[in-house]
Amino acid sequence: MKNREMEQKIKMTIQHSFSNDSDRLQKILSECDLSKGEEYMQQNIAKKKTPKWVRWVSVAAAVVCVGIISTFGAVYYTQNISVDSEIILDVNPSIEMSINAKEKVVDVTAQNEDAVAILDGMDLKGTDLNVAVNALLGSLVKHGYIDELANSILVTVENDNANKGAQLQQDLVAEINRILSGQSIQGAVLGQNISKNTQLRELANQYQISLGKAALVQTLTQINPLYSIEEMSKLSIHELNLLLESQGNSQQNNKIQSTGSASDKAYIGEEKAKEIALSHAGLSENDVTIQKIKLDYDDGMVEYDVEFFTATQEYDYNINAQTGDVVSNEIEPFHANNTSPQGQGATITLEQAKQAALSHAGVSANAASFKKVELENDDNRLVYELEFYTSDAEYDYKIDASSGGVLSYDQEQFNQGGSSNHGSSISEEEARRIAQNKAPNAQIVSFQLDRDDGQEIYEIELREGNIEYDCEIRKSDGAIIKWEQDIDD
């Protein structure tokens, strides 16, 4: 049935119903009209009774409410969702945690394959930072990454607020030590605080290591410019910590908070290394003066550098730190004419000569690494020739062997890359690349910065099988000024 037909039927029905009662029909119709009129009047009266200022107040209140809600939302986001700090735990597994301002975990990321197993089955999002650190350390101990043989762990805090980052770093170092002590492990915890650094992040990406490890490696190569970033990036945090301890105190060392001592139980130890070197030389400890016993790294190996001398000979041994094998040894005359130093008027000891040079240079013994210590006859006068370096300079001294006076000295400043700061020059890494490009299959076995005829020269030795290469690269422009190849029979 169509709508129009329906309307007609309803109309006829109503009229038929009230056909005999016209008064009732009129009454209903009038009431309908009245109700419409009253409704209309009430609506208009209500509009007239609401002043404008009330409406403006209502609008303002709504705006304030929206503002309060927005502010509350922003504060909630900042404190609960936004990342306030990045925490990196490095052993060999590297784990990065993002935390909010309330020190609750926002996200956890495995930085390498070893870390995937550590995080297996863990859901740390939303937990307190200390709870998360406790869980991660428990897993690291369980999987054998932290024990009495390798007890080092690096904690890195990245925060734009230096003071806040430093405080968080200190708190974490203390907490980690507490947790390890509870598991009967004497930990060696390194802590560092870094800010956003594009160069450092590029370094981490280049060598496929965490940002925290990249910062530690960079610091170590600044302390000892003879170390390369590429070699150091391959070592574990424990090995890096052992090398860091062997370098002594320096300005760069102060960038890192260190607690506890790195365990050397996985190595033969300094005493055993000394014993092996003396036995190989056919000498007893009473026959020699020990000059240096130091854990070092060279040619892909952690080793002990043992140096000692007699009245006529100087000995330099490199002992494999794990196996005790003699990796290399050198024996040189201790002075030019191979006669007793006392016969030539030497009245001060080597240690006194070193102290005289260090005192003149204003350098502490812990901050210096000696690379040359020789007693020479110079124009019928016995002199100690000493070469040593610190994190920021290289020194060359001649000390009178009879009086201890400084006869001559030279000092070259390093920049942070480990090279001299005189004019434009190539870096250590660039020099290594130049030498490696010349002999792509050879390994660098020796590298040092030296001076020759007033020029700074990178002296590099490479080995490929029984072939040895001797390379010299001019630091100022990267030119190869010497390239020799020998067969080692």
HELIX and SHEET records of a PDB file:
HELIX    1   1 ASN A    3  SER A   17  1                                  15    
HELIX    2   2 SER A   22  LYS A   49  1                                  28    
HELIX    3   3 LYS A   52  TYR A   76  1                                  25    
HELIX    4   4 TYR A   77  ILE A   81  3                                   5    
HELIX    5   5 GLU A  113  LEU A  119  1                                   7    
HELIX    6   6 LEU A  129  LYS A  142  1                                  14    
HELIX    7   7 ALA A  162  GLY A  182  1                                  21    
HELIX    8   8 THR A  198  TYR A  207  1                                  10    
HELIX    9   9 LEU A  211  ILE A  223  1                                  13    
HELIX   10  10 ILE A  229  SER A  233  1                                   5    
HELIX   11  11 ILE A  237  SER A  246  1                                  10    
HELIX   12  12 GLN A  252  LYS A  255  5                                   4    
HELIX   13  13 GLU A  270  ALA A  281  1                                  12    
HELIX   14  14 GLU A  285  ASP A  287  5                                   3    
HELIX   15  15 PRO A  341  GLN A  344  5                                   4    
HELIX   16  16 LEU A  350  ALA A  361  1                                  12    
HELIX   17  17 ALA A  365  ALA A  367  5                                   3    
HELIX   18  18 GLU A  428  LYS A  438  1                                  11    
SHEET    1   A 6 VAL A 105  ALA A 110  0                                        
SHEET    2   A 6 SER A  94  ILE A  99 -1                                        
SHEET    3   A 6 SER A  85  ASP A  90 -1                                        
SHEET    4   A 6 SER A 152  GLU A 158 -1                                        
SHEET    5   A 6 ALA A 188  ILE A 194  1                                        
SHEET    6   A 6 GLN A 257  THR A 259 -1                                        
SHEET    1   B 4 THR A 289  ASP A 298  0                                        
SHEET    2   B 4 MET A 301  PHE A 309 -1                                        
SHEET    3   B 4 GLN A 313  ASN A 320 -1                                        
SHEET    4   B 4 VAL A 326  PRO A 333 -1                                        
SHEET    1   C 4 SER A 369  ASN A 377  0                                        
SHEET    2   C 4 LEU A 382  TYR A 389 -1                                        
SHEET    3   C 4 ALA A 393  ASP A 400 -1                                        
SHEET    4   C 4 VAL A 406  GLN A 413 -1                                        
SHEET    1   D 4 GLN A 443  ASP A 452  0                                        
SHEET    2   D 4 GLN A 455  GLU A 464 -1                                        
SHEET    3   D 4 ILE A 467  ARG A 474 -1                                        
SHEET    4   D 4 ILE A 480  ILE A 487 -1                                        
END                                                                             
